[in-house]
Amino acid sequence: MSKILDLMDGRVLFTLVIGNTKTAEIPGITVAGANMDLIKYTPPADSELLYHGRCLSIDFIPATPDGKPTPALISYTALRLTKIPLLVVDSGLLVKPKIPHLTLSAPVGGNIAVERAMSYEVAKNVIENGKILGEQLSKLADLLVIGESIPAGTTTAGAVLKALGFEPKVSSSMPTNPVELKRNVIEQAVKRVQSKDPIEIISAVGDPVMAGVVGILSGCKRALLAGGTQMVAIANLAKRITDCEIAIATTEFVAKDKTADLSLAPCEVFVSKIPLANSKYPGLRAYAEGFVKEGVGAGGLTLFALKRGISEERLLAEIERDYEKIVLRKQ
Amino acid sequence: MSKILDLMDGRVLFTLVIGNTKTAEIPGITVAGANMDLIKYTPPADSELLYHGRCLSIDFIPATPDGKPTPALISYTALRLTKIPLLVVDSGLLVKPKIPHLTLSAPVGGNIAVERAMSYEVAKNVIENGKILGEQLSKLADLLVIGESIPAGTTTAGAVLKALGFEPKVSSSMPTNPVELKRNVIEQAVKRVQSKDPIEIISAVGDPVMAGVVGILSGCKRALLAGGTQMVAIANLAKRITDCEIAIATTEFVAKDKTADLSLAPCEVFVSKIPLANSKYPGLRAYAEGFVKEGVGAGGLTLFALKRGISEERLLAEIERDYEKIVLRKQ
């Protein structure tokens, strides 16, 4: 595992895999968007923010209904500071981003409360496409860092972990995690799973982003999964399919969440200490208070910034600078 | 320029930029496909062949009406031997390939005999997207090698060169280059050009692949354009927009073509000696007789194979092996 830590100083590529699941249409299941209509724009808008410092598909940045900003904001700062290259991968989007992006020809995922995420054959094809991509990207970078943006992704992650035989606790973008609601959806969903075959589990109760990331992992030797519970589910699926060496990096906000359970990770978990508790802005302090917490690779990317010599104080100041520019629109 | 030669031993990425122009619908203008219906499948099928050794969108490989195979066959062998990573970029396709690919959100190009290739604003946007992509890919590779596949691309290249003030002779996939037909189309097209602004020229008489490649070049420091006359047109456009250091690599079949004019290249041109004249297969010997000649980066990629120690004899044997497997379908 130390090999992955070593490679963090080498040639790194950040791959953001984004998509949608109709599971996000269940009222109350996610706050990854200000309202139901806007949730579908969250993944493309997150990816646009990373390249442009603003969103192109919507006029503002993704936020919770009460205005907590997307973690893409933190990832943007970390990418700006580290100059790590970024490629965006569409793995099942409802709305395509207005930036250059890769596609794995994945469908939008079905609502796992009532239907399969996708057919077995389709999941297999997305994984196969991901594998081809992973093989090519591996030739270009010593280490792939993979992030995600998919509203309701912690619910599909919970269902996957349950289908694999775990008793999942899964994190949420809300401080009062709607545990009961998620549990009910997960209970309904896992009845549909016909075997422990990882592809069956992804297609029955997962989502297209999982299929894409598992595929990419199948094609590469080493990867750092930048995310919380969703990456725990993906790591557990991937280790049944590929020998790819995997570690997870996430934020301390997920690590401290009692409803998340990083102990189910089948690999080492690195925790990034992002000093948002000290911010002068309530929208950023909210992260330390249990809102949003993680996403768009924020934990993993800040870990690179910190590991490459940027102090916690400077990181906070730079995040606040971008918050002022992007959210408060100060020049 | 020797810098580019030096970098050929470094970390290289082959980017295949593919698209369509409705100019290909003019009867007799191109043989990059067995018939009018099939021409639109040539770019996606070429790209599928490079990853899979077979096409997925059609049941056979692209060929001229009388059966000369696509140069993607030669590129496939060269990529297999050199292990150079490949990313495919959709820059205006009619049919999307069934492989992972990048998109620059470019439209299919208009038929320049009767209409603009695209609006100025759209061309500018494609170039902007290409620039973002070029910036990211430059961080991953020491040298970008860029190839193309777009039927009728030599005709749009001729129009661009004419609009830039040259008297173009342009190559063709046919031994009896339909020079008169092309000249008429080009004459009609250039009347539409309103200024020498490269973006105006691309949008008035160019094609979406040109916009994509010029964009990528705007974002990177050094690139090897793998192609014939089309790359000459692109290099002339790019040098008016970007400081990117450019060289061209093409096949000796283009270099020997009296109707092509590599002397219009504003940069060094490397010529790859592919020993197809010695092949036991007429379909491969045809290249040395003036058919097909170039495309899908065949000249540039074989140059890498030869430069990295693969002998001409071995290169021919490996191309013939793939010809047997892919075209003759021998096991």
Chai-1 contact restraints between the chains, C-beta under 6 A:
chainA,res_idxA,chainB,res_idxB,connection_type,confidence,min_distance_angstrom,max_distance_angstrom,comment,restraint_id
A,Y51,B,I132,contact,1.0,0.0,6.0,A-B,restraint_1
A,P85,B,Q136,contact,1.0,0.0,6.0,A-B,restraint_2
A,P85,B,K139,contact,1.0,0.0,6.0,A-B,restraint_3
A,P85,B,L140,contact,1.0,0.0,6.0,A-B,restraint_4
A,L86,B,Q136,contact,1.0,0.0,6.0,A-B,restraint_5
A,P100,B,L102,contact,1.0,0.0,6.0,A-B,restraint_6
A,P100,B,L104,contact,1.0,0.0,6.0,A-B,restraint_7
A,P100,B,N129,contact,1.0,0.0,6.0,A-B,restraint_8
A,P100,B,I132,contact,1.0,0.0,6.0,A-B,restraint_9
A,P100,B,L133,contact,1.0,0.0,6.0,A-B,restraint_10
A,L102,B,P100,contact,1.0,0.0,6.0,A-B,restraint_11
A,L102,B,L102,contact,1.0,0.0,6.0,A-B,restraint_12
A,L104,B,P100,contact,1.0,0.0,6.0,A-B,restraint_13
A,N129,B,P100,contact,1.0,0.0,6.0,A-B,restraint_14
A,I132,B,Y51,contact,1.0,0.0,6.0,A-B,restraint_15
A,I132,B,P100,contact,1.0,0.0,6.0,A-B,restraint_16
A,L133,B,P100,contact,1.0,0.0,6.0,A-B,restraint_17
A,Q136,B,P85,contact,1.0,0.0,6.0,A-B,restraint_18
A,Q136,B,L86,contact,1.0,0.0,6.0,A-B,restraint_19
A,K139,B,P85,contact,1.0,0.0,6.0,A-B,restraint_20
A,L140,B,P85,contact,1.0,0.0,6.0,A-B,restraint_21
A,L140,B,L140,contact,1.0,0.0,6.0,A-B,restraint_22
